[in-house]
């Protein structure tokens, strides 16, 4: 066997290795493929691993919105709707609005299926139906709106004043909200108020959600059933209620008194604050008593709409027992 030639240092001479990936025919001899990067010895990713993966190009400026971001966008859309016609959507809110003689509806848009459902529930509709498609409603209301194929344009309901709410309470509690701004929470509170027979809801004109589609959808028809008084100054409204004989019970998680032990024999207003910050200091001072809902678990706080439901249920039980 012949031996391979060696140089003066006793090493084999260098030989050019044939390329394992020959260039395709017709390619220029000056073109070179980029060097193949090796994975680091510690098993980590190559610096350009994100670019090497198949799939659509990543855009750091775009991402799927988080649930809270979607809610924020819904609030912004609700505020923007104040500049245009008042729109309500969803089968239950629209059905309740059509049943309400105090609600002046100007236009009714519905898909064929939604119009059939409304006709089955109400009989002859008092507003002519304008045909539409889900895509058209998505374009008007936004893709996050659960419109169920139906939308109305309407005038706002007549606003009752605080005095009329107090006079017509007839032993049922009023519910007062101190800057609760989430329309989903206020809608759920309205629904509980309708279920448990609250006399009405009091909110400030500012720092409260608009009474439009997002809130109405969460209220599931209760917007047409529970009177809402919008006041300019909450402290003044609370003082007015006290002047006409109402006891103001502020719900506060750290209070010593328990809501279940409250005296429900007098006209009562339940005062509730926003999640997180709760009742403002001045609001607490104006309340006759601060009370908490009795709990017996590792989490002591409740969502404001859940707390309102429990408080209204407690008041309803006391009223029924009397």
C-alpha positions as CSV (number, residue, x, y, z in Angstrom):
1,X,0.0,0.0,0.0
2,X,1.4,3.4,-1.0
3,X,1.7,6.0,1.7
4,X,0.1,9.4,1.3
5,X,2.7,12.2,0.8
6,X,3.5,14.3,3.8
7,X,5.0,17.7,4.0
8,X,8.2,18.6,5.8
9,X,6.4,18.8,9.2
10,X,5.1,15.2,8.8
11,X,1.5,16.4,8.2
12,X,-0.8,15.5,5.4
13,X,-1.1,18.3,2.8
14,X,-4.3,20.4,2.8
15,X,-6.9,19.4,0.3
16,X,-9.9,21.4,-0.7
17,X,-13.1,19.5,0.3
18,X,-15.8,19.3,-2.3
19,X,-18.9,21.2,-1.4
20,X,-21.6,19.1,0.0
21,X,-24.2,21.5,-1.4
22,X,-23.1,22.2,-5.0
23,X,-24.4,25.4,-6.6
24,X,-27.4,25.0,-9.0
25,X,-26.5,25.2,-12.6
26,X,-26.4,28.7,-14.0
27,X,-25.4,30.3,-10.6
28,X,-22.5,32.8,-10.6
29,X,-19.2,31.6,-9.3
30,X,-19.0,34.7,-7.1
31,X,-22.2,33.8,-5.2
32,X,-21.7,32.2,-1.9
33,X,-24.2,30.7,0.5
34,X,-24.3,32.2,4.0
35,X,-22.3,30.1,6.5
36,X,-24.4,27.7,8.4
37,X,-24.6,28.7,12.1
38,X,-23.9,26.0,14.6
39,X,-26.0,25.6,17.8
40,X,-24.1,26.7,20.9
41,X,-22.4,23.9,22.9
42,X,-24.7,24.6,25.9
43,X,-27.8,23.7,23.9
44,X,-29.2,27.3,23.8
45,X,-30.9,28.8,20.7
46,X,-29.0,30.4,17.9
47,X,-29.2,34.2,17.9
48,X,-31.4,34.2,14.8
49,X,-33.5,31.2,15.9
50,X,-36.7,33.3,15.7
51,X,-36.0,34.2,12.1
52,X,-35.1,30.6,11.2
53,X,-38.5,29.3,12.3
54,X,-41.1,28.8,9.6
55,X,-44.3,30.8,9.8
56,X,-45.4,34.4,9.4
57,X,-43.0,37.2,10.2
58,X,-43.3,38.4,13.7
59,X,-44.3,42.0,14.2
60,X,-43.6,43.3,17.8
61,X,-46.0,46.2,17.2
62,X,-49.0,43.9,16.9
63,X,-50.3,41.3,19.4
64,X,-53.5,39.6,20.3
65,X,-55.3,42.0,22.8
66,X,-55.6,40.8,26.3
67,X,-59.1,40.5,27.9
68,X,-58.6,43.8,29.8
69,X,-57.5,45.5,26.7
70,X,-60.6,44.3,24.9
71,X,-62.7,45.8,27.8
72,X,-60.8,49.1,27.5
73,X,-61.6,49.2,23.8
74,X,-65.2,48.5,24.5
75,X,-65.3,51.4,26.9
76,X,-63.7,53.6,24.4
77,X,-66.2,52.6,21.7
78,X,-69.0,53.2,24.2
79,X,-67.8,56.7,24.9
80,X,-67.4,57.4,21.2
81,X,-71.0,56.3,20.7
82,X,-72.2,59.3,22.7
83,X,-71.4,61.4,19.6
84,X,-73.7,59.4,17.4
85,X,-77.1,57.7,17.8
86,X,-77.7,55.6,20.9
87,X,-77.5,52.0,19.9
88,X,-78.6,48.9,21.8
89,X,-77.9,45.4,20.6
90,X,-78.6,41.8,21.5
91,X,-81.8,39.8,21.6
92,X,-82.7,40.4,25.3
93,X,-81.9,44.2,25.4
94,X,-83.7,44.9,22.1
95,X,-86.7,42.7,23.1
96,X,-87.0,44.6,26.4
97,X,-86.7,47.9,24.7
98,X,-89.5,47.0,22.2
99,X,-91.7,46.1,25.2
100,X,-91.0,49.4,26.9
101,X,-93.5,52.0,25.9
102,X,-91.3,54.8,27.3
103,X,-88.5,53.8,24.8
104,X,-88.7,55.8,21.6
105,X,-87.0,53.6,18.9
106,X,-86.1,55.2,15.6
107,X,-84.6,52.2,13.7
108,X,-84.5,48.5,14.0
109,X,-81.8,46.4,12.1
110,X,-82.0,42.6,12.2
111,X,-80.9,39.6,10.3
112,X,-83.7,37.2,9.1
113,X,-83.1,34.8,12.0
114,X,-83.1,37.6,14.7
115,X,-86.2,39.2,13.2
116,X,-88.0,35.8,13.4
117,X,-86.9,35.4,17.1
118,X,-88.2,38.9,18.0
119,X,-91.5,38.3,16.2
120,X,-92.0,35.0,18.0
121,X,-91.5,36.7,21.3
122,X,-93.4,39.9,20.7
123,X,-95.8,39.3,17.8
124,X,-96.1,42.3,15.5
125,X,-93.1,44.6,15.9
126,X,-93.9,48.3,16.5
127,X,-90.8,49.3,14.4
128,X,-90.2,48.3,10.8
129,X,-87.3,45.9,10.4
130,X,-84.4,46.9,8.2
131,X,-82.6,43.9,6.8
132,X,-78.9,43.6,7.7
133,X,-76.1,41.0,8.0
134,X,-73.8,40.1,10.9
135,X,-70.8,41.6,9.0
136,X,-72.6,44.9,8.7
137,X,-73.4,45.0,12.4
138,X,-69.7,44.1,13.2
139,X,-68.6,47.0,11.1
140,X,-70.9,49.4,13.0
141,X,-70.6,48.0,16.6
142,X,-67.1,46.5,16.5
143,X,-66.1,42.8,16.3
144,X,-66.2,42.5,20.1
145,X,-69.9,43.3,20.3
146,X,-72.1,40.2,20.8
147,X,-75.1,41.6,18.9
148,X,-76.8,38.3,18.0
149,X,-77.9,39.8,14.7
150,X,-80.0,42.7,16.0
151,X,-79.5,46.4,16.8
152,X,-81.7,49.4,17.4
153,X,-81.1,53.1,17.3
154,X,-83.1,54.9,20.0
155,X,-83.6,58.0,22.0
156,X,-82.4,57.9,25.7
157,X,-85.0,57.0,28.3
158,X,-86.6,59.9,30.3
159,X,-84.4,60.5,33.4
160,X,-86.2,60.3,36.7
161,X,-84.9,62.7,39.4
162,X,-83.6,61.7,42.8
163,X,-86.7,62.9,44.6
164,X,-89.1,60.7,42.5
165,X,-86.9,57.7,43.2
166,X,-87.0,58.3,46.9
167,X,-90.8,58.9,46.9
168,X,-91.5,55.8,45.0
169,X,-89.2,53.4,46.9
170,X,-92.0,52.0,48.9
171,X,-89.7,50.1,51.3
172,X,-87.4,48.8,48.6
173,X,-83.7,49.9,48.7
174,X,-82.0,52.3,46.4
175,X,-78.6,51.5,45.1
176,X,-76.0,54.3,44.9
177,X,-72.7,53.8,42.9
178,X,-69.6,55.9,43.8
179,X,-67.7,56.1,40.5
180,X,-68.2,52.6,39.3
181,X,-67.1,53.0,35.7
182,X,-67.1,49.5,34.1
183,X,-70.2,49.1,31.9
184,X,-70.2,45.4,32.4
185,X,-70.3,45.7,36.2
186,X,-73.0,48.4,36.1
187,X,-75.0,46.3,33.7
188,X,-74.7,43.2,36.0
189,X,-75.7,45.4,38.9
190,X,-78.8,46.6,37.1
191,X,-79.7,43.0,36.4
192,X,-79.5,42.1,40.1
193,X,-81.5,45.2,40.9
194,X,-84.3,44.0,38.7
195,X,-84.1,40.5,40.1
196,X,-84.2,41.6,43.8
197,X,-86.6,44.5,43.4
198,X,-84.4,47.6,44.0
199,X,-86.3,50.9,43.8
200,X,-83.7,52.4,41.5
201,X,-80.1,53.2,40.8
202,X,-78.2,56.5,41.5
203,X,-75.0,57.4,39.7
204,X,-73.0,60.5,38.9
205,X,-73.3,61.9,35.5
206,X,-69.5,61.9,35.2
207,X,-67.3,59.0,36.2
208,X,-70.1,56.5,35.2
209,X,-70.5,54.5,32.0
210,X,-72.9,55.6,29.3
211,X,-76.3,54.0,29.2
212,X,-75.8,52.4,25.8
213,X,-75.2,49.0,24.2
214,X,-72.3,47.6,26.2
215,X,-74.1,48.3,29.5
216,X,-77.5,47.2,28.2
217,X,-76.1,43.9,26.9
218,X,-74.7,43.1,30.4
219,X,-78.0,44.2,32.0
220,X,-79.9,41.7,29.8
221,X,-83.1,43.9,29.6
222,X,-82.9,45.4,33.1
223,X,-82.0,48.9,31.6
224,X,-85.7,49.1,30.7
225,X,-86.9,48.1,34.1
226,X,-84.8,49.9,36.8
227,X,-85.0,53.7,36.9
228,X,-81.7,55.4,36.9
229,X,-81.1,58.9,38.4
230,X,-77.9,60.7,37.2
231,X,-76.7,63.4,39.6
232,X,-74.1,66.0,39.3
233,X,-72.7,65.7,42.8
234,X,-72.9,62.5,44.8
235,X,-72.3,64.1,48.1
236,X,-75.2,66.4,47.6
237,X,-77.4,63.4,46.5
238,X,-76.5,61.5,49.6
239,X,-77.3,64.5,51.8
240,X,-80.6,64.8,50.1
241,X,-81.5,61.2,50.7
242,X,-80.6,61.6,54.4
243,X,-82.9,64.6,54.6
244,X,-85.9,62.6,53.5
245,X,-85.3,59.8,56.0
246,X,-83.0,57.3,54.2
247,X,-80.4,55.4,56.1
248,X,-77.2,55.2,54.1
249,X,-75.3,51.9,54.4
250,X,-71.9,52.0,52.8
251,X,-70.4,48.6,51.8
252,X,-66.8,48.5,53.0
253,X,-64.8,45.2,53.3
254,X,-62.9,46.4,56.4
255,X,-66.0,47.5,58.4
256,X,-66.8,46.0,61.7
257,X,-70.5,45.9,61.3
258,X,-72.1,43.1,59.2
259,X,-74.6,43.8,56.5
260,X,-76.8,41.0,57.7
261,X,-77.3,42.8,61.0
262,X,-78.4,46.1,59.5
263,X,-81.8,47.7,60.4
264,X,-83.9,47.4,57.3
265,X,-87.1,48.9,58.9
266,X,-86.3,52.4,57.5
267,X,-85.9,53.5,53.9
268,X,-82.4,52.4,52.9
269,X,-79.8,53.2,50.3
270,X,-76.9,50.9,49.7
271,X,-73.8,52.8,48.7
272,X,-71.1,50.9,46.8
273,X,-67.6,52.0,45.5
274,X,-65.5,51.0,42.6
275,X,-63.3,47.9,42.7
276,X,-59.9,48.6,44.1
277,X,-60.4,52.0,45.6
278,X,-63.8,51.4,47.1
279,X,-65.8,54.2,48.7
280,X,-64.2,57.6,48.6
281,X,-63.4,59.2,52.0
282,X,-66.2,61.8,51.8
283,X,-68.7,59.2,50.7
284,X,-67.8,57.1,53.8
285,X,-68.2,60.0,56.1
286,X,-71.7,60.7,54.7
287,X,-72.9,57.1,55.3
288,X,-74.8,56.4,58.5
289,X,-73.1,53.1,58.8
290,X,-70.3,51.1,57.1
291,X,-70.9,47.4,56.8
292,X,-69.3,44.3,55.3
293,X,-70.7,41.2,53.7
294,X,-69.9,38.2,55.9
295,X,-67.4,35.8,54.3
296,X,-65.7,32.6,55.4
297,X,-63.1,31.9,52.8
298,X,-59.5,32.6,51.9
299,X,-60.5,35.5,49.7
300,X,-62.4,38.3,51.5
301,X,-63.3,40.6,48.7
302,X,-65.9,40.4,45.9
303,X,-66.4,41.8,42.5
304,X,-68.7,44.9,42.9
305,X,-71.5,43.4,40.9
306,X,-71.4,40.2,43.0
307,X,-71.3,42.3,46.2
308,X,-74.3,44.3,44.9
309,X,-76.3,41.1,44.2
310,X,-75.6,39.7,47.7
311,X,-76.5,43.0,49.4
312,X,-79.8,43.3,47.4
313,X,-80.6,39.7,48.2
314,X,-80.0,40.4,51.9
315,X,-82.3,43.4,51.8
316,X,-85.0,41.4,49.9
317,X,-84.9,38.6,52.6
318,X,-85.3,41.2,55.4
319,X,-88.2,42.9,53.5
320,X,-90.0,39.6,52.9
321,X,-89.7,38.5,56.6
322,X,-91.3,41.8,57.7
